[in-house]
Amino acid sequence: MAIPRAFFLTWVTYGSWLPGDSRGWADRKTHQYHEGQPDLERWAGGQMKHKVVGLNQAQRDLVEKAIEDDCCYRGYELRIVKCQSNHVHVVVRCGDVLPKKVMKTFKTYATRALRAEGYFLDQKIWAQDGSKRRIFDENDVIKAYEYVRNQ
């Protein structure tokens, strides 16, 4: 199997995009896309154990810096990271490391950085899992970079 040129990783903050969401949603297990389902979204909201997380600018800056630092430490080539109020996009080259491991590490470092500054001490910050796209073509790496940059 060929090693991807990069990964395009995306994950959301806790509670910001629930199963059944009117914007559409992907099943965590099957990755199948679904249209909005209001009853499911209400049910999922009722199952939440913590408040919905929205990140302010200072928190977004901490997340981006933590991911930059982790890439530097591990020798990954960070093409771009952009943290929004309710999600994070990263385009990164990291050789043959599995994208699941890379995303988990980024979430861990970002969580540590936020908690070190006193944010979200007693609650989840990130939704489970996220999108892990493997990019094999350099033109697609550039497209992913431009998508994130222009958000």
Contact map, one row per residue, 1 for C-alpha under 8 A:
1110000000000000000000000000000000000000000000000000000000000000000000000000000000000000000000000000000000000000000000000000000000000000000000000000000
1111000000000000000000000000000000000000000000000000000000000000000000000000000000000000000000000000000000000000000000000000000000000000000000000000000
1111100000000000000000000000000000000000000000000000000000000000000000000000000000000000000000110000000000000000000000000000000000000001000000000000000
0111111000000000000000000000000000000000000000000000000000000000000000000000000000000000000000110000000000000000000000000000000000000111000000000000000
0011111000000000000000000000000000000000000000000000000000000000000000000000000000000000000010100000000000000000000000000000000000000111110010000000000
0001111100000000000000000000000000000000000000000000000000000000000000000000000000000000001111100000000000000000000000000000000000000111000010000000000
0001111110000000000000000000000000000000000000000000000000000000000000000000000000000000011110000010000000000000000000000000000000011110000000000000000
0000011111000000000000000000000000000000000000000000000000000000000000000000000000000000111100000000000000000000000000000000000000111110000000010000000
0000001111100000000000000000000000000000000000000000000000000000000000000000000000000001111000000010001000000000000000000000000001111000000000000000000
0000000111110000000000000000000000000000000000000000000000000000000000000000000000000011110000000000000000000000000000000000000001110000000000000000000
0000000011111000000000000000000000000000000000000000000000000000000000000000000000000011100000000000000000000000000000000000011011100000000000000000000
0000000001111101100000000000000000000000000000000000000000000000000000000000000000000111000000000000000000000000000000000000011001000000000000000000000
0000000000111111100000000000000000000000000000000001110000000000000000000000000000000110000000000000000000000000000000000000111000000000000000000000000
0000000000011111100000000000000000000000000000000011100000000000000000000000000000000000000000000000000000000000000000000001111100000000000000000000000
0000000000001111110000000000000000000000000010010011100000000000000000000000000000000000000000000000000000000000000000000000001000000000000000000000000
0000000000011111110000000000000000000000000000000001110000000000000000000000000000000100000000000000000000000000000000000000000000000000000000000000000
0000000000011111111010001000000000000000000000000000000000000000000000000000000000000000000000000000000000000000000000000000000000000000000000000000000
0000000000000011111110001000000000000000100110000000000000000000000000000000000000000000000000000000000000000000000000000000000000000000000000000000000
0000000000000000111110001110000000001001100100000000000000000000000000000000000000000000000000000000000000000000000000000000000000000000000000000000000
0000000000000000011111011000000001111111110100000000000000000000000000000000000000000000000000000000000000000000000000000000000000000000000000000000000
0000000000000000111111111000000000111100100000000000000000000000000000000000000000000000000000000000000000000000000000000000000000000000000000000000000
0000000000000000000111111000000000111100000000000000000000000000000000000000000000000000000000000000000000000000000000000000000000000000000000000000000
0000000000000000000011111000000000110000000000000000000000000000000000000000000000000000000000000000000000000000000000000000000000000000000000000000000
0000000000000000000111111100000011110000000000000000000000000000000000000000000000000000000000000000000000000000000000000000000000000000000000000000000
0000000000000000111111111110000011110000000000000000000000000000000000000000000000000000000000000000000000000000000000000000000000000000000000000000000
0000000000000000001000011111011111000000000000000000000000000000000000000000000000000000000000000000000000000000000000000000000000000000000000000000000
0000000000000000001000001111111111000000000000000000000000000000000000000000000000000000000000000000000000000000000000000000000000000000000000000000000
0000000000000000000000000111111000000000000000000000000000000000000000000000000000000000000000000000000000000000000000000000000010000000000000000000000
0000000000000000000000000011111000000000000000000000000000000000000000000000000000000000000000000000000000000000000000000000000000000000000000000000000
0000000000000000000000000111111100000000000000000000000000000000000000000000000000000000000000000000000000000000000000000000000000000000000000000000000
0000000000000000000000000111111110000000000000000000000000000000000000000000000000000000000000000000000000000000000000000000000000000000000000000000000
0000000000000000000000000110011111000000000000000000000000000000000000000000000000000000000000000000000000000000000000000000000000000000000000000000000
0000000000000000000000011110001111100000000000000000000000000000000000000000000000000000000000000000000000000000000000000000000000000000000000000000000
0000000000000000000100011110000111110000000000000000000000000000000000000000000000000000000000000000000000000000000000000000000000000000000000000000000
0000000000000000000111111000000011111000000000000000000000000000000000000000000000000000000000000000000000000000000000000000000000000000000000000000000
0000000000000000000111111000000001111100100000000000000000000000000000000000000000000000000000000000000000000000000000000000000000000000000000000000000
0000000000000000001111000000000000111111100000000000000000000000000000000000000000000000000000000000000000000000000000000000000000000000000000000000000
0000000000000000000111000000000000011111110000000000000000000000000000000000000000000000000000000000000000000000000000000000000000000000000000000000000
0000000000000000000100000000000000001111111000000000000000000000000000000000000000000000000000000000000000000000000000000000000000000000000000000000000
0000000000000000001100000000000000001111111100000000000000000000000000000000000000000000000000000000000000000000000000000000000000000000000000000000000
0000000000000000011110000000000000011111111110000000000000000000000000000000000000000000000000000000000000000000000000000000000000000000000000000000000
0000000000000000000100000000000000000111111111000000000000000000000000000000000000000000000000000000000000000000000000000000000000000000000000000000000
0000000000000000000000000000000000000011111111100000000000000000000000000000000000000000000000000000000000000000000000000000000000000000000000000000000
0000000000000000011100000000000000000001111111110000000000000000000000000000000000000000000000000000000000000000000000000000000000000000000000000000000
0000000000000010010000000000000000000000111111110000000000000000000000000000000000000000000000000000000000000000000000000000000000000000000000000000000
0000000000000000000000000000000000000000011111110000000000000000000000000000000000000000000000000000000000000000000000000000000000000000000000000000000
0000000000000000000000000000000000000000001111111000000000000000000000000000000000000000000000000000000000000000000000000000000000000000000000000000000
0000000000000010000000000000000000000000000111111110000000000000000000000000000000000000000000000000000000000000000000000000000000000000000000000000000
0000000000000000000000000000000000000000000000111110000000000000000000000000000000000000000000000000000000000000000000000000000000000000000000000000000
0000000000000000000000000000000000000000000000011111000000000000000000000000000000000000000000000000000000000000000000000011000000000000000000000000000
0000000000000110000000000000000000000000000000011111100000000000000000000000000000000000000000000000000000000000000000000010000000000000000000000000000
0000000000001111000000000000000000000000000000000111110000000000000000000000000000000000000000000000000000000000000000000000000000000000000000000000000
0000000000001111000000000000000000000000000000000011111000000000000000000000000000000100000000000000000000000000000000000000110000000000000000000000000
0000000000001001000000000000000000000000000000000001111100000000000000000000000000001100000000000000000000000000000000000000000000000000000000000000000
0000000000000000000000000000000000000000000000000000111111110000000000000000000000011100000000000000000000000000000000000000000000000000000000000000000
0000000000000000000000000000000000000000000000000000011111110000000000000000000000001000000000000000000000000000000000000000000000000000000000000000000
0000000000000000000000000000000000000000000000000000001111111000000000000000000000001000000000000000000000000000000000000000000000000000000000000000000
0000000000000000000000000000000000000000000000000000001111111100000000000000000000000000000000000000000000000000000000000000000000000000000000000000000
0000000000000000000000000000000000000000000000000000001111111110000000000000000000000000000000000000000000000000010000000000000000000000000000000000000
0000000000000000000000000000000000000000000000000000001111111111000000000000000000111000000000000000000000000000000000000000000000000000000000000000000
0000000000000000000000000000000000000000000000000000000011111111100000000000000000100000000000000000000000000000000000000000000000000000000000000000000
0000000000000000000000000000000000000000000000000000000001111111110000000000000000000000000000000000000000000100110000000000000000000000000000000000000
0000000000000000000000000000000000000000000000000000000000111111111000000000000000100000000000000000000000000110110000000000000000000000000000000000000
0000000000000000000000000000000000000000000000000000000000011111111100000000000011100000000000000000000000000100000000000000000000000000000000000000000
0000000000000000000000000000000000000000000000000000000000001111111110000000000000000000000000000000000000000000000000000000000000000000000000000000000
0000000000000000000000000000000000000000000000000000000000000111111111000000000000000000000000000000000001001100100000000000000000000000000000000000000
0000000000000000000000000000000000000000000000000000000000000011111111100000000010000000000000000000000001001100000000000000000000000000000000000000000
0000000000000000000000000000000000000000000000000000000000000001111111110000010010000000000000000000000000000000000000000000000000000000000000000000000
0000000000000000000000000000000000000000000000000000000000000000111111111000000000000000000000000000000000000000000000000000000000000000000000000000000
0000000000000000000000000000000000000000000000000000000000000000011111111100000000000000000000000000000001001000000000000000000000000000000000000000000
0000000000000000000000000000000000000000000000000000000000000000001111111111110000000000000000000000000000000000000000000000000000000000000000000000000
0000000000000000000000000000000000000000000000000000000000000000000111111111100000000000000000000000000000000000000000000000000000000000000000000000000
0000000000000000000000000000000000000000000000000000000000000000000011111111000000000000000000000000000000000000000000000000000000000000000000000000000
0000000000000000000000000000000000000000000000000000000000000000000001111111000000000000000000000000000000000000000000000000000000000000000000000000000
0000000000000000000000000000000000000000000000000000000000000000000000111111100000000000000001000000000000000000000000000000000000000000000000000000000
0000000000000000000000000000000000000000000000000000000000000000000000111111110000000000000111100000000000000000000000000000000000000000000000000000000
0000000000000000000000000000000000000000000000000000000000000000000000110011111000000000000111000000000000000000000000000000000000000000000000000000000
0000000000000000000000000000000000000000000000000000000000000000000100100001111110000000011110000000000000000000000000000000000000000000000000000000000
0000000000000000000000000000000000000000000000000000000000000000000000000000111110000000011110000000000000000000000000000000000000000000000000001000000
0000000000000000000000000000000000000000000000000000000000000000000000000000011111000000111100000000000000000000000000000000000000000000000000001001100
0000000000000000000000000000000000000000000000000000000000000001001100000000011111100001111000000000000000000000000000000000000000000000000000000001000
0000000000000000000000000000000000000000000000000000000000000001000000000000000111110001110000000000000000000000000000000000000000000000000000000001100
0000000000000000000000000000000000000000000000000000000000011011000000000000000011111111100000000000000000000000000000000000000000000000000000000000000
0000000000000000000000000000000000000000000000000000001000010000000000000000000001111111000000000000000000000000000000000000000000000000000000000000000
0000000000000000000000000000000000000000000000000000011110010000000000000000000000111110000000000000000000000000000000000000000000000000000000000000000
0000000000011001000000000000000000000000000000000000111000000000000000000000000000111111000000000000000000000000000000000000000000000000000000000000000
0000000001111000000000000000000000000000000000000000000000000000000000000000000000111111100000000000000000000000000000000000000000000000000000000000000
0000000011110000000000000000000000000000000000000000000000000000000000000000000011110111110000000000000000000000000000000000000000000000000000000000000
0000000111100000000000000000000000000000000000000000000000000000000000000000000111100011111000000000000000000000000000000000000000000000000000000001000
0000001111000000000000000000000000000000000000000000000000000000000000000000011111000001111100000000000000000000000000000000000000000000000000000001000
0000011110000000000000000000000000000000000000000000000000000000000000000000011110000000111110000000000000000000000000000000000000000000000010011000000
0000011100000000000000000000000000000000000000000000000000000000000000000001111100000000011111000000000000000000000000000000000000000000000000000000000
0000111000000000000000000000000000000000000000000000000000000000000000000001111000000000001111100000000000000000000000000000000000000000000000000000000
0000010000000000000000000000000000000000000000000000000000000000000000000011100000000000000111111000000000000000000000000000000000000000000000000000000
0011110000000000000000000000000000000000000000000000000000000000000000000001000000000000000011111000000000000000000000000000000000000000000000000000000
0011000000000000000000000000000000000000000000000000000000000000000000000000000000000000000001111100000000000000000000000000000000000000000000000000000
0000000000000000000000000000000000000000000000000000000000000000000000000000000000000000000001111110110000000000000000000000000000000000000000000000000
0000000000000000000000000000000000000000000000000000000000000000000000000000000000000000000000011111110000000000000000000000000000000000000000000000000
0000001010000000000000000000000000000000000000000000000000000000000000000000000000000000000000001111111000000000000000000000000000010100000000000000000
0000000000000000000000000000000000000000000000000000000000000000000000000000000000000000000000000111111100000000000000000000000000010000000000000000000
0000000000000000000000000000000000000000000000000000000000000000000000000000000000000000000000001111111110000000000000000000000000000000000000000000000
0000000000000000000000000000000000000000000000000000000000000000000000000000000000000000000000001111111111000000000000000000000000000000000000000000000
0000000010000000000000000000000000000000000000000000000000000000000000000000000000000000000000000011111111100000000000000000000000010000000000000000000
0000000000000000000000000000000000000000000000000000000000000000000000000000000000000000000000000001111111110000000000000000000000000000000000000000000
0000000000000000000000000000000000000000000000000000000000000000000000000000000000000000000000000000111111111000000000000000000000000000000000000000000
0000000000000000000000000000000000000000000000000000000000000000011001000000000000000000000000000000011111111100000000000000000000000000000000000000000
0000000000000000000000000000000000000000000000000000000000000000000000000000000000000000000000000000001111111110000000000000010000000000000000000000000
0000000000000000000000000000000000000000000000000000000000000000000000000000000000000000000000000000000111111111000000000000000000000000000000000000000
0000000000000000000000000000000000000000000000000000000000000000011001000000000000000000000000000000000011111111100000000000000000000000000000000000000
0000000000000000000000000000000000000000000000000000000000000111011000000000000000000000000000000000000001111111110000000000000000000000000000000000000
0000000000000000000000000000000000000000000000000000000000000010000000000000000000000000000000000000000000111111111000000000100000000000000000000000000
0000000000000000000000000000000000000000000000000000000000000000000000000000000000000000000000000000000000011111111100000000000000000000000000000000000
0000000000000000000000000000000000000000000000000000000000000110010000000000000000000000000000000000000000001111111110000000000000000000000000000000000
0000000000000000000000000000000000000000000000000000000000100110000000000000000000000000000000000000000000000111111111110000000000000000000000000000000
0000000000000000000000000000000000000000000000000000000000000000000000000000000000000000000000000000000000000011111111111000000000000000000000000000000
0000000000000000000000000000000000000000000000000000000000000000000000000000000000000000000000000000000000000001111111100000000000000000000000000000000
0000000000000000000000000000000000000000000000000000000000000000000000000000000000000000000000000000000000000000111111100000000000000000000000000000000
0000000000000000000000000000000000000000000000000000000000000000000000000000000000000000000000000000000000000000011111111000000000000000000000000000000
0000000000000000000000000000000000000000000000000000000000000000000000000000000000000000000000000000000000000000011111111000000000000000000000000000000
0000000000000000000000000000000000000000000000000000000000000000000000000000000000000000000000000000000000000000011001111111100000000000000000000000000
0000000000000000000000000000000000000000000000000000000000000000000000000000000000000000000000000000000000000000001001111110000000000000000000000000000
0000000000000000000000000000000000000000000000000000000000000000000000000000000000000000000000000000000000000000000000011111000000000000000000000000000
0000000000000000000000000000000000000000000000000110000000000000000000000000000000000000000000000000000000000000000000011111100000000000000000000000000
0000000000000100000000000000000000000000000000000100000000000000000000000000000000000000000000000000000000000000000000010111111000000000000000000000000
0000000000001100000000000000000000000000000000000000100000000000000000000000000000000000000000000000000000000010000000010011111000000000000000000000000
0000000000111100000000000000000000000000000000000000100000000000000000000000000000000000000000000000000000100000000000000001111100000000000000000000000
0000000000111110000000000000000000000000000000000000000000000000000000000000000000000000000000000000000000000000000000000001111111000000000000000000000
0000000000000100000000000000000000000000000000000000000000000000000000000000000000000000000000000000000000000000000000000000011111000000000000000000000
0000000000100000000000000001000000000000000000000000000000000000000000000000000000000000000000000000000000000000000000000000001111100000000000000000000
0000000011110000000000000000000000000000000000000000000000000000000000000000000000000000000000000000000000000000000000000000001111110000000000000000000
0000000111100000000000000000000000000000000000000000000000000000000000000000000000000000000000000000000000000000000000000000000011111000000000000000000
0000001111000000000000000000000000000000000000000000000000000000000000000000000000000000000000000011001000000000000000000000000001111100000000000000000
0000001110000000000000000000000000000000000000000000000000000000000000000000000000000000000000000000000000000000000000000000000000111110000000000000000
0001111100000000000000000000000000000000000000000000000000000000000000000000000000000000000000000010000000000000000000000000000000011111000000000000000
0001111100000000000000000000000000000000000000000000000000000000000000000000000000000000000000000000000000000000000000000000000000001111110110000000000
0011110000000000000000000000000000000000000000000000000000000000000000000000000000000000000000000000000000000000000000000000000000000111110110000000000
0000100000000000000000000000000000000000000000000000000000000000000000000000000000000000000000000000000000000000000000000000000000000011111110000000000
0000100000000000000000000000000000000000000000000000000000000000000000000000000000000000000000000000000000000000000000000000000000000011111111000000000
0000000000000000000000000000000000000000000000000000000000000000000000000000000000000000000000000000000000000000000000000000000000000000111111100000000
0000000000000000000000000000000000000000000000000000000000000000000000000000000000000000000000000000000000000000000000000000000000000011111111110000000
0000110000000000000000000000000000000000000000000000000000000000000000000000000000000000001000000000000000000000000000000000000000000011111111111000000
0000000000000000000000000000000000000000000000000000000000000000000000000000000000000000000000000000000000000000000000000000000000000000011111111100000
0000000000000000000000000000000000000000000000000000000000000000000000000000000000000000000000000000000000000000000000000000000000000000001111111110000
0000000100000000000000000000000000000000000000000000000000000000000000000000000000000000001000000000000000000000000000000000000000000000000111111111000
0000000000000000000000000000000000000000000000000000000000000000000000000000001100000000001000000000000000000000000000000000000000000000000011111111100
0000000000000000000000000000000000000000000000000000000000000000000000000000000000000000000000000000000000000000000000000000000000000000000001111111110
0000000000000000000000000000000000000000000000000000000000000000000000000000000000000000000000000000000000000000000000000000000000000000000000111111111
0000000000000000000000000000000000000000000000000000000000000000000000000000000111000000110000000000000000000000000000000000000000000000000000011111111
0000000000000000000000000000000000000000000000000000000000000000000000000000000101000000000000000000000000000000000000000000000000000000000000001111111
0000000000000000000000000000000000000000000000000000000000000000000000000000000000000000000000000000000000000000000000000000000000000000000000000111111
0000000000000000000000000000000000000000000000000000000000000000000000000000000000000000000000000000000000000000000000000000000000000000000000000011111
